[in-house]
Structure formats: structure tokens, C-alpha cells
Amino acid sequence: MRDYVLNRAISLEEGNGFSLISRVWRNWQARKRITDLSNYDDYMLRDIGVTRDEIQWAVRLPLTVNAALALEERSFQRRHHGHA
């Protein structure tokens, strides 16, 4: 939960005062980290709480969206509300 709150705070900061270039750079870095998750086996992904389909969805998002935050939100919704 702490990570979720921290990432949400970062997300709100990105919308307030960060330049588009800075935001795209951060989002590109986040996407790179998300892409690295695809190297994990299914057991590890399940332990982390994400699915391979969610990872593929996240890396296809535009660079104006932080893929890590979007993936976390989608995964949270699936786990707690039964849908993406």
C-alpha cells in the first residue's frame, strides 16, 4: 500500500509543473522497467500481482502515460474488484 500511495503522489506531481519532455522521459523509463517484467516467469509475475496480458497492455500505452502507474492501477482493480 505504501508503494501505491508513493506512486500516486509522484503521478500527481507529474501533472503539476513538469514539462512534457520530462514527463515523457519518466514514462519511457517506467515503460522500460515494465518491459523487463516480461522476462519473469509466470510464478514470479503472480507473486508480484500482475499478469503477462497486463504487462503487454501497459507497454502499448502512449508515452504520455506512465505505464508503471497504469499497470499498478489495472492490477489493483483486477485483484480487488474482479475486473481490469
PyMOL commands that set and color helices and strands:
alter all, ss='L'
color gray80, all
select helices_A, chain A and resi 2-14+20-37+42-48+52-59+67-81
alter helices_A, ss='H'
color red, helices_A
deselect
rebuild
show_as cartoon
